[in-house]
Each structure stands twice: as C-alpha cells, then as structure tokens.
Amino acid sequence: MEKTDADVEKESCSRPSWVPSTVHGDEDLCPDCFKVVGERSRYRIVCMLGKSPHGMTVSEITKKIGLRQPTITHHLQALSMVGAVNMDVNGREHVYKLNRDTHCFAECNIPY
C-alpha cells in the first residue's frame, strides 16, 4: 500500500541524543524540524545563532565551529529551506539570524 502525503506528515523522526529533554518526545519533531536538529553541526549552528542577537556571517560561524565554509553554507541553506534562519545582505557579507517565529521553535519547541 502506498503512503499518502498525510501519512508521511504524521510520521515522526527519532529525537537525536544531543537534543535537550525540553523537546518532550519523538512526536514533537516534524520532518522539517528533524532537518534542523537531525545533524549535530546544524543544531550547533542553531544554538550559536540563538545566542547572537545581531546574527553571524558564514566566516564567523566557520571559525567558531571549525568546519569548512562550503559545509557551513550547506547547513545554512538547509536551515533556510525550512524557515529556521533568515539572511540579510550587508555589503558583501551575508548575515544569518535565527528565525525565532518559525514553527520549529514556536510550535515544536526546539530549544536554542
């Protein structure tokens, strides 16, 4: 039997071990939210941006996390696709900020 879109939306993803217990259960993570926390480095970026009121550039994130710039850019693109981060262009720099109003943080209660 083939799954419908509604069936896929109902499926939950396992909560990664590094996500704090404030995410109450596996059912709290919709597929979009799993994209935010399902990769440890991506979740570290979310936490860093959550502590940075003015946002951070790719270079700043790269220095703090220690990953290569293309990897950071890939993670930021994935976070942008689910609405978890916003980007502002400031001259030649792209400044990324956490979108605290996205459903991942407002409804699914992913801590940052």
Biopython code that builds the backbone (N, CA, C, O; Angstrom):
import numpy as np
from Bio.PDB.StructureBuilder import StructureBuilder

atoms = [
    (1, "MET", "N", (0.840, -1.180, 0.000)),
    (1, "MET", "CA", (0.000, 0.000, 0.000)),
    (1, "MET", "C", (0.887, 1.246, 0.000)),
    (1, "MET", "O", (1.834, 1.343, 0.780)),
    (2, "GLU", "N", (0.582, 2.164, -0.850)),
    (2, "GLU", "CA", (1.376, 3.379, -0.993)),
    (2, "GLU", "C", (0.968, 4.417, 0.047)),
    (2, "GLU", "O", (-0.215, 4.577, 0.350)),
    (3, "LYS", "N", (1.964, 5.120, 0.590)),
    (3, "LYS", "CA", (1.698, 6.153, 1.593)),
    (3, "LYS", "C", (1.176, 7.418, 0.931)),
    (3, "LYS", "O", (1.624, 7.809, -0.147)),
    (4, "THR", "N", (0.218, 8.047, 1.602)),
    (4, "THR", "CA", (-0.280, 9.338, 1.141)),
    (4, "THR", "C", (0.550, 10.444, 1.777)),
    (4, "THR", "O", (1.324, 10.194, 2.702)),
    (5, "ASP", "N", (0.389, 11.667, 1.280)),
    (5, "ASP", "CA", (1.086, 12.811, 1.872)),
    (5, "ASP", "C", (0.713, 12.975, 3.340)),
    (5, "ASP", "O", (1.561, 13.339, 4.156)),
    (6, "ALA", "N", (-0.531, 12.713, 3.681)),
    (6, "ALA", "CA", (-0.969, 12.836, 5.075)),
    (6, "ALA", "C", (-0.259, 11.826, 5.965)),
    (6, "ALA", "O", (0.085, 12.138, 7.106)),
    (7, "ASP", "N", (-0.032, 10.600, 5.447)),
    (7, "ASP", "CA", (0.680, 9.578, 6.217)),
    (7, "ASP", "C", (2.128, 9.999, 6.466)),
    (7, "ASP", "O", (2.655, 9.819, 7.564)),
    (8, "VAL", "N", (2.759, 10.557, 5.448)),
    (8, "VAL", "CA", (4.141, 10.976, 5.583)),
    (8, "VAL", "C", (4.254, 12.097, 6.605)),
    (8, "VAL", "O", (5.195, 12.112, 7.398)),
    (9, "GLU", "N", (3.309, 13.038, 6.603)),
    (9, "GLU", "CA", (3.337, 14.143, 7.553)),
    (9, "GLU", "C", (3.172, 13.661, 8.988)),
    (9, "GLU", "O", (3.708, 14.280, 9.908)),
    (10, "LYS", "N", (2.446, 12.575, 9.197)),
    (10, "LYS", "CA", (2.196, 12.068, 10.546)),
    (10, "LYS", "C", (3.402, 11.332, 11.124)),
    (10, "LYS", "O", (3.521, 11.199, 12.342)),
    (11, "GLU", "N", (4.297, 10.852, 10.257)),
    (11, "GLU", "CA", (5.449, 10.102, 10.737)),
    (11, "GLU", "C", (6.340, 10.993, 11.583)),
    (11, "GLU", "O", (6.549, 12.163, 11.261)),
    (12, "SER", "N", (6.855, 10.445, 12.650)),
    (12, "SER", "CA", (7.787, 11.211, 13.472)),
    (12, "SER", "C", (9.194, 10.678, 13.265)),
    (12, "SER", "O", (9.390, 9.551, 12.808)),
    (13, "CYS", "N", (10.152, 11.495, 13.604)),
    (13, "CYS", "CA", (11.553, 11.120, 13.488)),
    (13, "CYS", "C", (12.117, 10.980, 14.889)),
    (13, "CYS", "O", (11.692, 11.686, 15.803)),
    (14, "SER", "N", (13.055, 10.090, 15.064)),
    (14, "SER", "CA", (13.652, 9.911, 16.378)),
    (14, "SER", "C", (14.398, 11.160, 16.802)),
    (14, "SER", "O", (15.047, 11.820, 15.990)),
    (15, "ARG", "N", (14.298, 11.474, 18.079)),
    (15, "ARG", "CA", (14.985, 12.637, 18.616)),
    (15, "ARG", "C", (16.454, 12.305, 18.774)),
    (15, "ARG", "O", (16.794, 11.335, 19.451)),
    (16, "PRO", "N", (17.336, 13.090, 18.165)),
    (16, "PRO", "CA", (18.768, 12.845, 18.342)),
    (16, "PRO", "C", (19.163, 12.990, 19.808)),
    (16, "PRO", "O", (18.556, 13.768, 20.543)),
    (17, "SER", "N", (20.167, 12.249, 20.227)),
    (17, "SER", "CA", (20.565, 12.236, 21.638)),
    (17, "SER", "C", (21.045, 13.585, 22.137)),
    (17, "SER", "O", (20.974, 13.845, 23.338)),
    (18, "TRP", "N", (21.534, 14.454, 21.260)),
    (18, "TRP", "CA", (22.054, 15.741, 21.706)),
    (18, "TRP", "C", (20.977, 16.798, 21.883)),
    (18, "TRP", "O", (21.270, 17.888, 22.374)),
    (19, "VAL", "N", (19.749, 16.513, 21.500)),
    (19, "VAL", "CA", (18.668, 17.474, 21.687)),
    (19, "VAL", "C", (18.209, 17.412, 23.132)),
    (19, "VAL", "O", (17.884, 16.332, 23.627)),
    (20, "PRO", "N", (18.175, 18.547, 23.822)),
    (20, "PRO", "CA", (17.792, 18.554, 25.235)),
    (20, "PRO", "C", (16.409, 17.956, 25.473)),
    (20, "PRO", "O", (15.572, 17.900, 24.572)),
    (21, "SER", "N", (16.197, 17.522, 26.678)),
    (21, "SER", "CA", (14.940, 16.853, 27.033)),
    (21, "SER", "C", (13.749, 17.795, 27.027)),
    (21, "SER", "O", (12.623, 17.349, 27.246)),
    (22, "THR", "N", (13.961, 19.086, 26.783)),
    (22, "THR", "CA", (12.826, 20.003, 26.690)),
    (22, "THR", "C", (11.990, 19.737, 25.452)),
    (22, "THR", "O", (10.840, 20.168, 25.373)),
    (23, "VAL", "N", (12.559, 19.026, 24.480)),
    (23, "VAL", "CA", (11.747, 18.507, 23.386)),
    (23, "VAL", "C", (11.131, 17.246, 23.961)),
    (23, "VAL", "O", (11.832, 16.261, 24.191)),
    (24, "HIS", "N", (9.843, 17.267, 24.191)),
    (24, "HIS", "CA", (9.179, 16.282, 25.033)),
    (24, "HIS", "C", (9.152, 14.866, 24.498)),
    (24, "HIS", "O", (9.109, 13.924, 25.290)),
    (25, "GLY", "N", (9.174, 14.679, 23.227)),
    (25, "GLY", "CA", (9.131, 13.322, 22.695)),
    (25, "GLY", "C", (9.394, 13.317, 21.212)),
    (25, "GLY", "O", (9.438, 14.365, 20.568)),
    (26, "ASP", "N", (9.567, 12.134, 20.680)),
    (26, "ASP", "CA", (9.856, 11.997, 19.259)),
    (26, "ASP", "C", (8.739, 12.575, 18.401)),
    (26, "ASP", "O", (8.989, 13.050, 17.293)),
    (27, "GLU", "N", (7.515, 12.539, 18.902)),
    (27, "GLU", "CA", (6.379, 13.046, 18.137)),
    (27, "GLU", "C", (6.468, 14.555, 17.938)),
    (27, "GLU", "O", (5.817, 15.102, 17.048)),
    (28, "ASP", "N", (7.276, 15.237, 18.769)),
    (28, "ASP", "CA", (7.410, 16.690, 18.659)),
    (28, "ASP", "C", (8.173, 17.112, 17.418)),
    (28, "ASP", "O", (8.106, 18.276, 17.021)),
    (29, "LEU", "N", (8.891, 16.196, 16.800)),
    (29, "LEU", "CA", (9.733, 16.568, 15.670)),
    (29, "LEU", "C", (9.066, 16.214, 14.346)),
    (29, "LEU", "O", (9.024, 15.050, 13.948)),
    (30, "CYS", "N", (8.547, 17.236, 13.673)),
    (30, "CYS", "CA", (8.020, 17.023, 12.333)),
    (30, "CYS", "C", (9.216, 16.870, 11.383)),
    (30, "CYS", "O", (10.343, 17.163, 11.782)),
    (31, "PRO", "N", (9.007, 16.427, 10.158)),
    (31, "PRO", "CA", (10.142, 16.249, 9.233)),
    (31, "PRO", "C", (10.980, 17.516, 9.036)),
    (31, "PRO", "O", (12.203, 17.430, 8.927)),
    (32, "ASP", "N", (10.339, 18.694, 8.988)),
    (32, "ASP", "CA", (11.101, 19.939, 8.858)),
    (32, "ASP", "C", (11.986, 20.166, 10.069)),
    (32, "ASP", "O", (13.150, 20.542, 9.929)),
    (33, "CYS", "N", (11.448, 19.943, 11.244)),
    (33, "CYS", "CA", (12.215, 20.163, 12.464)),
    (33, "CYS", "C", (13.345, 19.155, 12.591)),
    (33, "CYS", "O", (14.405, 19.469, 13.133)),
    (34, "PHE", "N", (13.124, 17.952, 12.095)),
    (34, "PHE", "CA", (14.201, 16.974, 12.119)),
    (34, "PHE", "C", (15.377, 17.454, 11.276)),
    (34, "PHE", "O", (16.530, 17.179, 11.607)),
    (35, "LYS", "N", (15.091, 18.177, 10.174)),
    (35, "LYS", "CA", (16.169, 18.740, 9.361)),
    (35, "LYS", "C", (16.988, 19.742, 10.175)),
    (35, "LYS", "O", (18.184, 19.905, 9.936)),
    (36, "VAL", "N", (16.356, 20.402, 11.121)),
    (36, "VAL", "CA", (17.050, 21.391, 11.954)),
    (36, "VAL", "C", (17.949, 20.702, 12.964)),
    (36, "VAL", "O", (19.098, 21.105, 13.139)),
    (37, "VAL", "N", (17.452, 19.677, 13.627)),
    (37, "VAL", "CA", (18.213, 19.060, 14.721)),
    (37, "VAL", "C", (18.810, 17.709, 14.377)),
    (37, "VAL", "O", (19.577, 17.160, 15.168)),
    (38, "GLY", "N", (18.479, 17.162, 13.221)),
    (38, "GLY", "CA", (18.924, 15.812, 12.876)),
    (38, "GLY", "C", (20.411, 15.697, 12.612)),
    (38, "GLY", "O", (20.942, 14.587, 12.578)),
    (39, "GLU", "N", (21.086, 16.792, 12.429)),
    (39, "GLU", "CA", (22.522, 16.815, 12.171)),
    (39, "GLU", "C", (23.151, 17.656, 13.274)),
    (39, "GLU", "O", (22.776, 18.813, 13.462)),
    (40, "ARG", "N", (24.084, 17.097, 13.987)),
    (40, "ARG", "CA", (24.667, 17.765, 15.159)),
    (40, "ARG", "C", (25.247, 19.145, 14.828)),
    (40, "ARG", "O", (25.011, 20.102, 15.565)),
    (41, "SER", "N", (25.988, 19.255, 13.751)),
    (41, "SER", "CA", (26.584, 20.545, 13.387)),
    (41, "SER", "C", (25.514, 21.586, 13.073)),
    (41, "SER", "O", (25.664, 22.762, 13.405)),
    (42, "ARG", "N", (24.442, 21.146, 12.436)),
    (42, "ARG", "CA", (23.340, 22.057, 12.115)),
    (42, "ARG", "C", (22.686, 22.566, 13.396)),
    (42, "ARG", "O", (22.346, 23.745, 13.503)),
    (43, "TYR", "N", (22.515, 21.678, 14.357)),
    (43, "TYR", "CA", (21.922, 22.101, 15.624)),
    (43, "TYR", "C", (22.869, 23.045, 16.373)),
    (43, "TYR", "O", (22.411, 23.974, 17.039)),
    (44, "ARG", "N", (24.177, 22.818, 16.273)),
    (44, "ARG", "CA", (25.141, 23.730, 16.888)),
    (44, "ARG", "C", (25.036, 25.113, 16.270)),
    (44, "ARG", "O", (25.145, 26.114, 16.978)),
    (45, "ILE", "N", (24.827, 25.188, 14.960)),
    (45, "ILE", "CA", (24.644, 26.477, 14.292)),
    (45, "ILE", "C", (23.396, 27.169, 14.830)),
    (45, "ILE", "O", (23.423, 28.368, 15.108)),
    (46, "VAL", "N", (22.309, 26.426, 14.979)),
    (46, "VAL", "CA", (21.068, 26.990, 15.527)),
    (46, "VAL", "C", (21.325, 27.569, 16.918)),
    (46, "VAL", "O", (20.885, 28.679, 17.218)),
    (47, "CYS", "N", (22.028, 26.829, 17.760)),
    (47, "CYS", "CA", (22.306, 27.301, 19.114)),
    (47, "CYS", "C", (23.188, 28.545, 19.101)),
    (47, "CYS", "O", (22.963, 29.469, 19.883)),
    (48, "MET", "N", (24.192, 28.579, 18.219)),
    (48, "MET", "CA", (25.053, 29.764, 18.116)),
    (48, "MET", "C", (24.255, 30.975, 17.647)),
    (48, "MET", "O", (24.401, 32.066, 18.199)),
    (49, "LEU", "N", (23.420, 30.791, 16.640)),
    (49, "LEU", "CA", (22.617, 31.902, 16.145)),
    (49, "LEU", "C", (21.591, 32.350, 17.187)),
    (49, "LEU", "O", (21.239, 33.527, 17.255)),
    (50, "GLY", "N", (21.116, 31.400, 17.996)),
    (50, "GLY", "CA", (20.171, 31.744, 19.054)),
    (50, "GLY", "C", (20.779, 32.639, 20.117)),
    (50, "GLY", "O", (20.067, 33.391, 20.782)),
    (51, "LYS", "N", (22.090, 32.564, 20.280)),
    (51, "LYS", "CA", (22.789, 33.384, 21.272)),
    (51, "LYS", "C", (23.342, 34.669, 20.666)),
    (51, "LYS", "O", (23.927, 35.486, 21.378)),
    (52, "SER", "N", (23.167, 34.854, 19.381)),
    (52, "SER", "CA", (23.723, 36.018, 18.689)),
    (52, "SER", "C", (22.592, 36.939, 18.234)),
    (52, "SER", "O", (21.981, 36.688, 17.195)),
    (53, "PRO", "N", (22.304, 37.988, 18.982)),
    (53, "PRO", "CA", (21.162, 38.848, 18.648)),
    (53, "PRO", "C", (21.308, 39.587, 17.317)),
    (53, "PRO", "O", (20.305, 39.962, 16.710)),
    (54, "HIS", "N", (22.538, 39.800, 16.858)),
    (54, "HIS", "CA", (22.748, 40.539, 15.615)),
    (54, "HIS", "C", (23.072, 39.630, 14.440)),
    (54, "HIS", "O", (23.319, 40.114, 13.336)),
    (55, "GLY", "N", (23.073, 38.331, 14.661)),
    (55, "GLY", "CA", (23.358, 37.376, 13.612)),
    (55, "GLY", "C", (24.848, 37.144, 13.440)),
    (55, "GLY", "O", (25.672, 37.755, 14.120)),
    (56, "MET", "N", (25.175, 36.259, 12.527)),
    (56, "MET", "CA", (26.566, 35.896, 12.273)),
    (56, "MET", "C", (26.768, 35.683, 10.780)),
    (56, "MET", "O", (25.848, 35.296, 10.059)),
    (57, "THR", "N", (27.988, 35.945, 10.335)),
    (57, "THR", "CA", (28.348, 35.675, 8.947)),
    (57, "THR", "C", (28.820, 34.231, 8.836)),
    (57, "THR", "O", (29.091, 33.576, 9.842)),
    (58, "VAL", "N", (28.913, 33.747, 7.606)),
    (58, "VAL", "CA", (29.427, 32.399, 7.367)),
    (58, "VAL", "C", (30.850, 32.284, 7.917)),
    (58, "VAL", "O", (31.209, 31.259, 8.497)),
    (59, "SER", "N", (31.648, 33.316, 7.738)),
    (59, "SER", "CA", (33.036, 33.297, 8.236)),
    (59, "SER", "C", (33.079, 33.157, 9.751)),
    (59, "SER", "O", (33.886, 32.394, 10.282)),
    (60, "GLU", "N", (32.221, 33.884, 10.447)),
    (60, "GLU", "CA", (32.183, 33.804, 11.912)),
    (60, "GLU", "C", (31.766, 32.415, 12.374)),
    (60, "GLU", "O", (32.350, 31.856, 13.302)),
    (61, "ILE", "N", (30.761, 31.871, 11.725)),
    (61, "ILE", "CA", (30.294, 30.532, 12.086)),
    (61, "ILE", "C", (31.386, 29.504, 11.804)),
    (61, "ILE", "O", (31.624, 28.604, 12.609)),
    (62, "THR", "N", (32.046, 29.644, 10.662)),
    (62, "THR", "CA", (33.117, 28.718, 10.282)),
    (62, "THR", "C", (34.224, 28.704, 11.332)),
    (62, "THR", "O", (34.700, 27.636, 11.716)),
    (63, "LYS", "N", (34.632, 29.876, 11.795)),
    (63, "LYS", "CA", (35.699, 29.967, 12.802)),
    (63, "LYS", "C", (35.281, 29.321, 14.121)),
    (63, "LYS", "O", (36.079, 28.632, 14.757)),
    (64, "LYS", "N", (34.037, 29.541, 14.531)),
    (64, "LYS", "CA", (33.589, 29.008, 15.831)),
    (64, "LYS", "C", (33.352, 27.506, 15.802)),
    (64, "LYS", "O", (33.639, 26.815, 16.780)),
    (65, "ILE", "N", (32.837, 26.997, 14.702)),
    (65, "ILE", "CA", (32.504, 25.570, 14.637)),
    (65, "ILE", "C", (33.683, 24.737, 14.152)),
    (65, "ILE", "O", (33.836, 23.581, 14.548)),
    (66, "GLY", "N", (34.509, 25.317, 13.300)),
    (66, "GLY", "CA", (35.671, 24.581, 12.817)),
    (66, "GLY", "C", (35.402, 23.688, 11.624)),
    (66, "GLY", "O", (36.199, 22.799, 11.323)),
    (67, "LEU", "N", (34.304, 23.909, 10.948)),
    (67, "LEU", "CA", (34.022, 23.184, 9.714)),
    (67, "LEU", "C", (34.407, 24.060, 8.529)),
    (67, "LEU", "O", (34.615, 25.263, 8.683)),
    (68, "ARG", "N", (34.501, 23.467, 7.371)),
    (68, "ARG", "CA", (34.832, 24.225, 6.169)),
    (68, "ARG", "C", (33.651, 25.092, 5.732)),
    (68, "ARG", "O", (32.496, 24.771, 6.013)),
    (69, "GLN", "N", (33.952, 26.178, 5.053)),
    (69, "GLN", "CA", (32.932, 27.130, 4.624)),
    (69, "GLN", "C", (31.841, 26.490, 3.762)),
    (69, "GLN", "O", (30.668, 26.790, 3.980)),
    (70, "PRO", "N", (32.163, 25.621, 2.791)),
    (70, "PRO", "CA", (31.093, 25.011, 1.997)),
    (70, "PRO", "C", (30.124, 24.168, 2.846)),
    (70, "PRO", "O", (28.930, 24.104, 2.555)),
    (71, "THR", "N", (30.645, 23.532, 3.883)),
    (71, "THR", "CA", (29.792, 22.734, 4.774)),
    (71, "THR", "C", (28.845, 23.637, 5.548)),
    (71, "THR", "O", (27.657, 23.339, 5.673)),
    (72, "ILE", "N", (29.371, 24.741, 6.067)),
    (72, "ILE", "CA", (28.530, 25.699, 6.801)),
    (72, "ILE", "C", (27.456, 26.261, 5.872)),
    (72, "ILE", "O", (26.291, 26.368, 6.255)),
    (73, "THR", "N", (27.848, 26.613, 4.666)),
    (73, "THR", "CA", (26.892, 27.148, 3.693)),
    (73, "THR", "C", (25.801, 26.126, 3.396)),
    (73, "THR", "O", (24.628, 26.485, 3.296)),
    (74, "HIS", "N", (26.174, 24.858, 3.255)),
    (74, "HIS", "CA", (25.189, 23.796, 3.022)),
    (74, "HIS", "C", (24.193, 23.713, 4.185)),
    (74, "HIS", "O", (22.985, 23.633, 3.962)),
    (75, "HIS", "N", (24.691, 23.732, 5.412)),
    (75, "HIS", "CA", (23.809, 23.671, 6.577)),
    (75, "HIS", "C", (22.892, 24.887, 6.637)),
    (75, "HIS", "O", (21.709, 24.751, 6.949)),
    (76, "LEU", "N", (23.415, 26.057, 6.347)),
    (76, "LEU", "CA", (22.595, 27.269, 6.372)),
    (76, "LEU", "C", (21.518, 27.232, 5.296)),
    (76, "LEU", "O", (20.412, 27.724, 5.517)),
    (77, "GLN", "N", (21.821, 26.658, 4.138)),
    (77, "GLN", "CA", (20.816, 26.512, 3.089)),
    (77, "GLN", "C", (19.695, 25.578, 3.536)),
    (77, "GLN", "O", (18.519, 25.848, 3.290)),
    (78, "ALA", "N", (20.062, 24.486, 4.190)),
    (78, "ALA", "CA", (19.048, 23.545, 4.694)),
    (78, "ALA", "C", (18.177, 24.219, 5.748)),
    (78, "ALA", "O", (16.960, 24.033, 5.762)),
    (79, "LEU", "N", (18.795, 24.999, 6.626)),
    (79, "LEU", "CA", (18.038, 25.719, 7.651)),
    (79, "LEU", "C", (17.149, 26.785, 7.034)),
    (79, "LEU", "O", (16.037, 27.016, 7.510)),
    (80, "SER", "N", (17.620, 27.432, 5.988)),
    (80, "SER", "CA", (16.815, 28.442, 5.290)),
    (80, "SER", "C", (15.592, 27.819, 4.629)),
    (80, "SER", "O", (14.512, 28.410, 4.627)),
    (81, "MET", "N", (15.763, 26.625, 4.068)),
    (81, "MET", "CA", (14.666, 25.955, 3.359)),
    (81, "MET", "C", (13.483, 25.656, 4.275)),
    (81, "MET", "O", (12.344, 25.625, 3.810)),
    (82, "VAL", "N", (13.728, 25.436, 5.560)),
    (82, "VAL", "CA", (12.629, 25.155, 6.494)),
    (82, "VAL", "C", (12.245, 26.399, 7.285)),
    (82, "VAL", "O", (11.415, 26.329, 8.191)),
    (83, "GLY", "N", (12.850, 27.543, 6.941)),
    (83, "GLY", "CA", (12.486, 28.799, 7.582)),
    (83, "GLY", "C", (13.122, 29.035, 8.937)),
    (83, "GLY", "O", (12.707, 29.937, 9.664)),
    (84, "ALA", "N", (14.129, 28.235, 9.295)),
    (84, "ALA", "CA", (14.746, 28.363, 10.625)),
    (84, "ALA", "C", (15.710, 29.540, 10.719)),
    (84, "ALA", "O", (15.968, 30.044, 11.812)),
    (85, "VAL", "N", (16.247, 29.982, 9.576)),
    (85, "VAL", "CA", (17.147, 31.137, 9.570)),
    (85, "VAL", "C", (16.738, 32.096, 8.460)),
    (85, "VAL", "O", (16.159, 31.704, 7.447)),
    (86, "ASN", "N", (17.059, 33.358, 8.688)),
    (86, "ASN", "CA", (16.884, 34.399, 7.682)),
    (86, "ASN", "C", (18.255, 34.953, 7.341)),
    (86, "ASN", "O", (19.169, 34.915, 8.164)),
    (87, "MET", "N", (18.397, 35.467, 6.127)),
    (87, "MET", "CA", (19.660, 36.037, 5.705)),
    (87, "MET", "C", (19.463, 37.495, 5.319)),
    (87, "MET", "O", (18.538, 37.834, 4.580)),
    (88, "ASP", "N", (20.341, 38.351, 5.826)),
    (88, "ASP", "CA", (20.386, 39.752, 5.429)),
    (88, "ASP", "C", (21.686, 39.986, 4.691)),
    (88, "ASP", "O", (22.739, 39.506, 5.111)),
    (89, "VAL", "N", (21.619, 40.722, 3.590)),
    (89, "VAL", "CA", (22.828, 41.060, 2.845)),
    (89, "VAL", "C", (23.308, 42.410, 3.361)),
    (89, "VAL", "O", (22.572, 43.396, 3.361)),
    (90, "ASN", "N", (24.556, 42.424, 3.796)),
    (90, "ASN", "CA", (25.171, 43.627, 4.353)),
    (90, "ASN", "C", (26.465, 43.872, 3.581)),
    (90, "ASN", "O", (27.538, 43.440, 4.003)),
    (91, "GLY", "N", (26.357, 44.573, 2.439)),
    (91, "GLY", "CA", (27.510, 44.730, 1.564)),
    (91, "GLY", "C", (27.838, 43.399, 0.915)),
    (91, "GLY", "O", (26.996, 42.802, 0.244)),
    (92, "ARG", "N", (29.070, 42.935, 1.117)),
    (92, "ARG", "CA", (29.476, 41.633, 0.571)),
    (92, "ARG", "C", (29.188, 40.499, 1.534)),
    (92, "ARG", "O", (29.314, 39.328, 1.174)),
    (93, "GLU", "N", (28.805, 40.834, 2.749)),
    (93, "GLU", "CA", (28.561, 39.798, 3.762)),
    (93, "GLU", "C", (27.093, 39.388, 3.799)),
    (93, "GLU", "O", (26.188, 40.195, 3.588)),
    (94, "HIS", "N", (26.898, 38.122, 4.071)),
    (94, "HIS", "CA", (25.558, 37.601, 4.318)),
    (94, "HIS", "C", (25.483, 37.311, 5.803)),
    (94, "HIS", "O", (26.255, 36.510, 6.329)),
    (95, "VAL", "N", (24.552, 37.964, 6.473)),
    (95, "VAL", "CA", (24.401, 37.797, 7.912)),
    (95, "VAL", "C", (23.174, 36.919, 8.160)),
    (95, "VAL", "O", (22.065, 37.238, 7.729)),
    (96, "TYR", "N", (23.397, 35.810, 8.861)),
    (96, "TYR", "CA", (22.323, 34.869, 9.157)),
    (96, "TYR", "C", (21.821, 35.089, 10.574)),
    (96, "TYR", "O", (22.600, 35.266, 11.510)),
    (97, "LYS", "N", (20.487, 35.074, 10.709)),
    (97, "LYS", "CA", (19.842, 35.233, 12.014)),
    (97, "LYS", "C", (18.829, 34.117, 12.187)),
    (97, "LYS", "O", (18.230, 33.636, 11.224)),
    (98, "LEU", "N", (18.655, 33.720, 13.432)),
    (98, "LEU", "CA", (17.666, 32.693, 13.739)),
    (98, "LEU", "C", (16.266, 33.281, 13.581)),
    (98, "LEU", "O", (15.991, 34.375, 14.073)),
    (99, "ASN", "N", (15.396, 32.569, 12.907)),
    (99, "ASN", "CA", (14.004, 32.981, 12.762)),
    (99, "ASN", "C", (13.218, 32.353, 13.912)),
    (99, "ASN", "O", (12.698, 31.245, 13.790)),
    (100, "ARG", "N", (13.141, 33.061, 15.006)),
    (100, "ARG", "CA", (12.526, 32.538, 16.231)),
    (100, "ARG", "C", (11.029, 32.286, 16.078)),
    (100, "ARG", "O", (10.432, 31.589, 16.899)),
    (101, "ASP", "N", (10.420, 32.843, 15.038)),
    (101, "ASP", "CA", (8.980, 32.682, 14.829)),
    (101, "ASP", "C", (8.619, 31.453, 14.009)),
    (101, "ASP", "O", (7.438, 31.137, 13.867)),
    (102, "THR", "N", (9.608, 30.755, 13.469)),
    (102, "THR", "CA", (9.295, 29.573, 12.676)),
    (102, "THR", "C", (8.671, 28.487, 13.553)),
    (102, "THR", "O", (8.900, 28.453, 14.762)),
    (103, "HIS", "N", (7.894, 27.615, 12.948)),
    (103, "HIS", "CA", (7.188, 26.592, 13.727)),
    (103, "HIS", "C", (8.141, 25.661, 14.477)),
    (103, "HIS", "O", (7.753, 25.078, 15.489)),
    (104, "CYS", "N", (9.381, 25.510, 14.000)),
    (104, "CYS", "CA", (10.326, 24.621, 14.687)),
    (104, "CYS", "C", (10.577, 25.082, 16.118)),
    (104, "CYS", "O", (10.765, 24.262, 17.016)),
    (105, "PHE", "N", (10.580, 26.378, 16.324)),
    (105, "PHE", "CA", (10.855, 26.915, 17.649)),
    (105, "PHE", "C", (9.572, 27.280, 18.384)),
    (105, "PHE", "O", (9.478, 27.099, 19.598)),
    (106, "ALA", "N", (8.582, 27.793, 17.655)),
    (106, "ALA", "CA", (7.341, 28.237, 18.287)),
    (106, "ALA", "C", (6.408, 27.066, 18.627)),
    (106, "ALA", "O", (5.825, 27.038, 19.711)),
    (107, "GLU", "N", (6.267, 26.113, 17.720)),
    (107, "GLU", "CA", (5.316, 25.015, 17.928)),
    (107, "GLU", "C", (5.976, 23.720, 18.370)),
    (107, "GLU", "O", (5.464, 23.034, 19.255)),
    (108, "CYS", "N", (7.101, 23.379, 17.767)),
    (108, "CYS", "CA", (7.758, 22.109, 18.083)),
    (108, "CYS", "C", (8.737, 22.246, 19.233)),
    (108, "CYS", "O", (9.311, 21.253, 19.680)),
    (109, "ASN", "N", (8.934, 23.462, 19.716)),
    (109, "ASN", "CA", (9.723, 23.723, 20.933)),
    (109, "ASN", "C", (11.158, 23.242, 20.876)),
    (109, "ASN", "O", (11.686, 22.752, 21.874)),
    (110, "ILE", "N", (11.798, 23.374, 19.724)),
    (110, "ILE", "CA", (13.216, 23.043, 19.663)),
    (110, "ILE", "C", (13.981, 24.139, 20.400)),
    (110, "ILE", "O", (13.882, 25.309, 20.030)),
    (111, "PRO", "N", (14.730, 23.789, 21.420)),
    (111, "PRO", "CA", (15.452, 24.807, 22.183)),
    (111, "PRO", "C", (16.662, 25.321, 21.421)),
    (111, "PRO", "O", (17.269, 24.603, 20.627)),
    (112, "TYR", "N", (16.991, 26.543, 21.671)),
    (112, "TYR", "CA", (18.189, 27.126, 21.086)),
    (112, "TYR", "C", (18.869, 27.931, 22.151)),
    (112, "TYR", "O", (19.915, 28.528, 21.899)),
]
sb = StructureBuilder()
sb.init_structure("model")
sb.init_model(0)
sb.init_chain("A")
sb.init_seg("    ")
for serial, (resi, resn, name, xyz) in enumerate(atoms, 1):
    if name == "N":
        sb.init_residue(resn, " ", resi, " ")
    sb.init_atom(name, np.array(xyz, "f"), 0.0, 1.0, " ", f" {name:<3s}", serial, name[0])
structure = sb.get_structure()
